[in-house]
């Protein structure tokens, strides 16, 4: 009975934290959705080609307005990098899009105190400056060139819109939908806000597991794990050396926690309640980009050697930023929030938080109605794996199944989609191999080697079973790395076939 009582208490503790932050979550995700719907990504790609201070500042700003979860941020940063953005600047963009965001700051403020919300932005600026300075040293030009070749060639398993240095969107005249309609008109239109609502719902859908796990685990740890355990992990009582140990351990705990984005804030609150230092908790919050699943994604994108360099760069910058913020706040005599902050939120009453939550739920209901009644859109697609809304023109990966094209927020979702459809793909692959063997015997220009074919437009090697697009021409099937190449081919097949000959 004592165990069941503690379990109930832990669930109530987690729910109390959620209730305390509900209105902030709705507000933050709504603002994030609006920014994603109204801000053009084409402008981002055109302005991130080096790592000068001005460019680093631009990358930070674009990251802030492109607020997203860690997985989507890593995919977008990879796409920007493969299209010509500087490597260090792409990493800065990724840091800003996950750490310098409104919803994270609001949840930190409500759950842990305004000091942590301020530390998020001050420490984030310090971390970005460190990555801008240390990035070219951790990732010199030869290493960055190696990483770009791997990212651009699709070695990570996804089919990017750019391969071999060719930006297919630019080649084939595709434009960003944001530029098709003036911003002021989009802001005043129902369609614009329906798109914003769709971004909000898709972001919540994508992060629902992280949020639920974060609040549940935080409640369980707060009740079941004695304070002495945290005090044994985070050394105290040794001045600077304790602070240094805390900021180094914080990112390691985040790495093995497997919880990213806003979902790690409840865990951070539990660590703070357990006695971790201010800088150690700040470093833990910053470290959502070095969880084990994300490190595996980096390895897939850029290779193992580059991933180790990214891990070292991020860990050093996150720890240094946490330590700098702690001592900077001491220098200006900012008071630390109470370590009992998580214990104070176990009672729900009719106060301003409850009224704000009710208002937030009403706003959420309105936005959800806009999302449900928006109708079909050729500009956006829904990732069938995580539920995130994806701009078709900028989708990091796509797949075609049974004549239908699916778009994904990242290679991670595309790979999961491939695994789930492997059986069907295998059957189709055998059929395609037979057909292509016949075409090869008759001189097919899209030369086939087993289960692969050569895209006649960009000359990329394409996996037949997972090719994002294909087309019939004069009785032969040609496979393409993305729909843009297929469009170009169909416009003038002979031009590409003559070139192949």
C-alpha positions in Angstrom: 0.0 0.0 0.0 2.9 2.4 0.8 4.2 1.8 -2.8 0.8 2.5 -4.4 0.5 5.6 -2.2 3.9 6.9 -3.4 3.0 6.0 -7.0 -0.2 8.0 -6.8 1.8 10.9 -5.3 4.3 10.8 -8.1 1.6 10.8 -10.7 -0.1 13.8 -9.0 3.2 15.6 -8.8 3.8 15.1 -12.5 0.3 16.3 -13.3 0.7 19.3 -11.1 3.8 20.3 -13.0 1.9 19.9 -16.3 -1.0 22.0 -15.0 1.3 24.7 -13.9 2.8 25.0 -17.4 -0.2 24.2 -19.6 -1.0 27.8 -20.6 2.6 28.5 -21.3 2.9 25.4 -23.5 -0.2 26.4 -25.6 1.1 30.0 -25.9 4.6 28.9 -26.8 3.5 26.3 -29.4 1.0 28.7 -30.9 3.6 31.4 -31.4 6.0 28.8 -32.8 3.4 27.7 -35.3 2.7 31.3 -36.4 6.4 32.0 -36.9 6.9 28.8 -39.0 3.8 29.6 -41.1 4.8 33.2 -41.8 8.6 33.3 -42.0 10.3 32.2 -45.3 13.1 29.5 -45.1 14.5 30.6 -48.4 15.9 33.7 -46.8 17.7 31.5 -44.2 19.5 29.4 -46.8 20.7 32.5 -48.7 22.4 34.1 -45.7 24.3 31.4 -43.8 27.3 30.7 -46.0 30.1 31.6 -43.5 30.8 31.9 -39.8 31.3 35.6 -39.4 29.8 37.2 -36.3 27.0 38.8 -38.4 26.2 35.4 -40.0 26.2 33.7 -36.6 23.7 36.3 -35.4 21.5 35.7 -38.4 21.6 31.9 -37.8 20.6 32.5 -34.2 17.7 34.6 -35.2 16.5 32.2 -37.9 16.9 29.4 -35.3 14.7 31.2 -32.8 11.9 31.8 -35.4 12.2 28.2 -36.6 11.5 26.7 -33.2 11.3 22.9 -33.5 12.1 19.6 -31.7 15.6 18.3 -31.6 15.1 15.7 -34.4 13.5 18.2 -36.8 16.1 20.8 -36.0 18.9 18.4 -36.7 17.3 17.5 -40.1 16.8 21.1 -41.1 20.4 22.0 -40.0 21.7 19.1 -42.1 19.6 20.3 -45.1 21.0 23.9 -44.8 24.5 22.6 -44.5 24.2 20.4 -47.6 22.9 23.3 -49.5 25.9 25.5 -48.8 25.5 26.9 -45.3 28.7 26.9 -43.1 29.0 23.9 -40.8 29.5 25.9 -37.6 26.7 28.3 -38.6 24.3 25.3 -39.2 25.1 24.0 -35.7 24.4 27.4 -34.3 21.0 27.4 -36.1 20.2 24.0 -34.5 21.2 25.2 -31.0 19.0 28.3 -31.3 16.0 26.5 -32.7 15.8 24.1 -29.7 17.1 26.3 -26.8 16.3 29.9 -27.5 12.5 29.4 -27.9 9.5 31.0 -26.3 7.8 27.8 -25.0 11.0 26.6 -23.3 11.6 29.9 -21.5 7.9 30.1 -20.3 8.0 26.5 -18.9 11.4 27.2 -17.2 10.0 30.4 -15.6 6.8 28.7 -14.3 8.4 25.4 -13.2 11.8 26.6 -11.9 11.9 30.4 -11.6 12.5 33.4 -13.7 16.3 33.0 -13.1 16.4 29.8 -15.2 14.4 31.5 -18.0 16.9 34.3 -18.1 19.7 31.8 -17.9 18.3 30.1 -21.0 18.8 33.2 -23.2 22.0 34.5 -21.6 23.6 31.1 -21.5 22.3 30.3 -25.0 24.0 33.5 -26.3 27.3 32.4 -24.6 27.0 28.9 -26.0 26.3 30.2 -29.5 29.4 32.5 -29.3 31.5 29.6 -28.2 30.3 27.4 -31.0 30.9 30.2 -33.5 34.5 30.5 -32.3 35.3 26.9 -31.5 33.4 25.3 -34.4 35.9 26.0 -37.1 38.6 24.6 -34.8 36.7 21.4 -34.0 35.5 21.2 -37.5 38.2 22.6 -39.9 37.6 22.8 -43.6 38.8 19.3 -44.5 36.5 17.8 -41.9 33.6 20.0 -42.9 34.2 19.1 -46.6 34.1 15.4 -45.7 30.8 15.9 -43.7 29.2 17.9 -46.6 30.0 15.3 -49.1 28.4 12.6 -46.9 25.4 14.8 -46.2 24.9 15.8 -49.8 25.4 12.4 -51.2 22.6 10.9 -49.2 24.9 8.5 -47.3 22.7 8.8 -44.3 20.0 6.9 -46.1 17.6 9.7 -46.9 16.8 11.2 -50.3 17.5 14.9 -50.0 16.3 17.5 -52.4 19.9 18.2 -53.1 22.4 15.7 -54.2 25.9 16.0 -55.6 25.9 19.7 -55.1 22.8 20.3 -57.2 19.9 22.2 -55.6 17.0 20.7 -57.3 14.5 23.2 -56.0 16.5 26.0 -57.6 17.1 24.0 -60.8 13.5 23.2 -61.4 12.0 26.5 -60.5 10.3 25.5 -57.2 9.8 28.4 -54.9 9.0 28.8 -51.3 5.3 29.1 -50.8 5.9 32.0 -48.4 7.0 34.2 -51.3 3.9 33.5 -53.4 1.7 35.8 -51.2 2.5 39.0 -49.4 3.2 38.5 -45.7 0.5 41.1 -44.6 -2.1 39.3 -46.6 -1.2 35.9 -45.2 -1.4 37.2 -41.7 -4.9 38.6 -42.3 -6.1 35.4 -44.0 -7.8 32.4 -42.5 -5.5 30.1 -44.6 -2.4 31.6 -43.0 -3.7 31.0 -39.5 -4.9 27.6 -40.5 -1.4 26.8 -41.5 -0.1 28.2 -38.2 -2.6 26.0 -36.4 -1.5 23.0 -38.4 2.2 23.6 -37.4 1.1 23.9 -33.7 -0.8 20.7 -33.7 1.9 18.8 -35.6 4.6 20.0 -33.2 2.5 18.9 -30.2 1.8 15.6 -31.9 5.5 15.1 -32.6 6.5 16.0 -29.0 3.7 14.4 -27.1 5.7 11.4 -26.1 8.6 13.5 -24.8 6.3 15.7 -22.9 4.4 12.9 -21.3 7.6 10.9 -20.4 9.2 14.1 -19.1 6.4 14.9 -16.7 5.9 11.3 -15.6 9.5 10.6 -15.0 10.0 13.9 -13.2 7.1 13.1 -10.8 8.4 9.6 -10.2 12.0 10.8 -9.5 10.8 13.6 -7.2 8.9 11.1 -5.0 10.9 7.8 -5.3 14.5 9.1 -5.5 15.9 10.5 -2.2 17.7 13.8 -2.2 20.8 12.0 -1.1 21.1 10.2 -4.4 21.2 13.4 -6.4 23.7 14.8 -3.9 25.9 11.9 -4.5 25.8 12.5 -8.3 26.3 16.2 -8.0 29.1 17.0 -5.7 28.6 19.9 -3.4 30.7 21.8 -0.8 33.9 22.2 -2.8 33.4 25.7 -4.4 34.5 26.0 -8.0 35.3 22.3 -8.3 31.8 21.3 -7.4 30.4 23.7 -9.9 32.8 22.4 -12.6 31.8 18.8 -11.8 28.1 19.6 -11.9 28.3 21.3 -15.4 30.2 18.3 -16.8 27.8 15.7 -15.3 24.6 17.6 -16.3 25.1 17.0 -20.1 25.9 13.3 -19.5 22.6 12.8 -17.6 20.8 14.5 -20.5 22.6 12.3 -22.9 21.3 9.1 -21.3 17.9 10.5 -20.4 16.6 10.1 -24.0 14.2 13.1 -23.5 14.6 16.2 -25.6 13.2 19.7 -26.1 10.7 21.0 -23.5 10.3 17.4 -22.1 13.6 17.6 -20.2 12.5 20.7 -18.2 10.5 18.6 -15.6 13.6 16.4 -15.2 15.7 19.5 -14.7 13.4 20.7 -12.0 13.8 17.4 -10.2 17.6 17.7 -10.4 17.4 21.2 -9.0 15.2 20.1 -6.2 17.8 17.3 -5.5 20.6 19.8 -5.0 22.3 20.2 -8.4 24.1 23.5 -8.9 22.5 26.3 -11.0 25.1 25.9 -13.7 24.7 22.1 -13.8 21.0 22.3 -14.3 21.4 24.9 -17.0 23.9 22.7 -18.8 21.5 19.8 -18.5 18.7 21.8 -20.2 21.1 22.8 -23.0 22.2 19.2 -23.7 19.0 18.0 -25.4 20.9 17.9 -28.6 23.4 15.2 -27.5 21.0 12.5 -26.4 22.0 9.0 -27.7 19.4 8.8 -30.4 20.5 12.1 -31.8 24.2 11.1 -31.7 23.2 8.1 -33.8 21.5 10.4 -36.3 24.6 12.7 -36.5 26.7 9.6 -37.2 24.3 8.7 -40.0 24.4 12.2 -41.4 28.1 13.0 -41.1 30.0 9.9 -40.1 31.4 8.6 -36.8 34.5 10.8 -36.7 32.7 14.0 -37.3 30.0 13.0 -34.8 32.6 12.6 -32.1 33.9 16.1 -32.9 30.3 17.5 -32.7 29.8 15.8 -29.4 33.0 17.3 -28.0 32.1 20.7 -29.3 28.6 20.6 -27.9 29.6 19.2 -24.5 32.3 21.7 -24.0 30.1 24.6 -25.1 27.1 23.5 -23.0 29.2 23.0 -19.9 31.1 26.2 -20.3 27.9 28.2 -20.9 26.3 26.7 -17.7 29.4 27.5 -15.7 29.6 31.0 -17.1 26.0 31.8 -16.4 26.3 30.5 -12.8 29.2 32.8 -12.0 27.9 35.7 -14.0 24.7 35.7 -12.0 26.7 35.5 -8.8 28.7 38.5 -10.0 25.6 40.7 -10.5 24.1 39.3 -7.3 21.0 37.7 -8.8 19.3 35.5 -6.3 19.0 31.7 -7.0 15.5 30.3 -7.0 14.4 28.0 -4.2 15.4 24.4 -4.4 12.0 23.5 -3.2 10.3 24.8 -6.3 9.0 21.4 -7.4 7.5 20.6 -4.0 5.4 23.8 -4.1 3.3 22.7 -7.1 1.4 19.7 -5.7 -1.8 21.6 -5.0 -4.2 22.9 -7.7 -6.5 25.7 -6.7 -8.6 28.4 -8.3 -5.8 30.9 -8.9 -4.5 32.9 -11.8 -2.8 29.7 -13.3 -6.1 27.9 -13.5 -7.8 30.8 -15.2 -4.9 31.1 -17.7 -5.1 27.4 -18.4 -8.8 27.6 -19.1 -8.2 30.5 -21.5 -5.4 28.6 -23.1 -7.6 25.6 -23.6 -10.2 27.8 -25.3 -7.5 29.2 -27.7 -6.3 25.6 -28.3 -9.9 24.6 -29.2 -10.1 27.5 -31.7 -6.8 26.6 -33.3 -7.7 23.0 -33.4 -10.9 23.9 -35.2 -8.9 25.9 -37.8 -6.6 22.9 -38.2 -9.5 20.4 -38.8 -11.3 22.6 -41.2 -8.4 23.9 -43.3 -8.9 21.6 -46.2 -6.2 19.9 -48.4 -3.0 21.8 -49.1 -0.5 21.2 -51.9 2.1 23.1 -50.0 2.2 21.1 -46.9 2.2 17.4 -46.0 2.0 15.5 -42.8 4.9 13.2 -41.8 3.1 9.8 -41.5 5.5 8.7 -38.8 5.7 11.5 -36.2 2.8 13.7 -37.4 4.9 16.8 -38.0 3.7 19.3 -40.7 6.3 19.4 -43.5 6.7 21.9 -46.3 6.7 19.7 -49.5 9.3 22.0 -51.2 11.7 21.6 -48.2 11.1 18.1 -47.0 14.4 16.5 -45.9 13.2 13.1 -47.1 10.5 11.6 -49.2 9.3 8.1 -50.3 6.9 6.9 -52.9 4.6 3.9 -52.2 1.9 2.7 -54.5 1.9 5.9 -56.5 1.6 8.1 -53.4 4.5 10.3 -52.2 5.1 10.7 -48.5 7.2 13.5 -47.0 9.2 13.4 -43.7 10.6 15.9 -41.3 13.9 13.9 -41.0 15.8 10.9 -42.3 15.0 9.3 -38.9 11.3 9.2 -39.7 11.9 8.1 -43.3 14.1 5.2 -42.1 11.4 4.1 -39.6 8.8 4.3 -42.5 11.1 2.1 -44.6 11.4 -0.5 -41.8 7.6 -0.6 -41.4 7.1 -1.2 -45.1 10.1 -3.4 -45.7 8.0 -6.5 -46.5 6.0 -4.7 -49.2 9.1 -3.0 -50.5 10.9 -6.3 -50.8 8.1 -7.8 -52.9 8.1 -4.7 -55.1 11.9 -4.8 -55.3 11.9 -8.3 -56.8 9.4 -7.2 -59.4 11.4 -4.1 -60.3 14.6 -6.0 -60.6 13.0 -8.4 -63.1 11.7 -5.5 -65.1 15.0 -3.6 -65.0 16.9 -6.7 -66.0 14.8 -6.8 -69.2 15.3 -3.1 -69.8 19.1 -3.4 -69.2 19.2 -6.1 -72.0 17.6 -3.6 -74.3 20.0 -0.8 -73.6 18.2 1.2 -70.9 20.1 4.4 -70.2 19.1 4.3 -66.5 21.7 1.6 -65.9 20.8 -0.9 -63.3 23.0 -2.7 -60.9 21.0 -5.1 -58.8 18.5 -3.0 -56.8 19.8 0.4 -57.9 19.3 2.7 -60.9 21.0 5.9 -62.0 18.9 9.1 -61.9 19.2 10.3 -65.5 19.0 14.0 -64.4 21.6 14.3 -61.6 23.3 10.9 -62.0 22.7 9.9 -58.4 22.5 6.2 -57.6 18.9 5.5 -56.4 17.6 2.5 -54.5 14.8 1.2 -56.7 12.8 -0.1 -53.7 12.7 3.3 -52.0 13.1 5.7 -54.9 11.1 8.9 -54.2 9.9 9.2 -57.8 9.8 7.2 -61.1 8.5 7.7 -64.6 7.7 5.7 -67.7 9.2 6.8 -71.1 9.0 4.8 -74.3 8.3 1.6 -72.4 11.1 2.0 -69.9 11.0 3.0 -66.2 13.4 5.6 -64.8 13.9 6.3 -61.1 14.8 9.6 -59.5 16.3 10.9 -56.3 13.4 13.3 -55.8 10.2 14.6 -57.5 12.2 17.6 -58.8 14.4 15.5 -61.0 11.3 13.6 -62.3 9.6 16.9 -63.3 12.7 18.1 -65.1 13.0 14.7 -66.9 9.4 14.7 -68.1 9.7 18.2 -69.4 12.5 17.1 -71.9 13.4 13.4 -71.6 15.6 13.4 -74.7 17.9 16.1 -73.4 18.9 13.9 -70.4 18.9 10.6 -72.3 21.2 12.1 -75.1 23.5 13.5 -72.4 23.6 10.0 -70.8 24.7 8.5 -74.2 
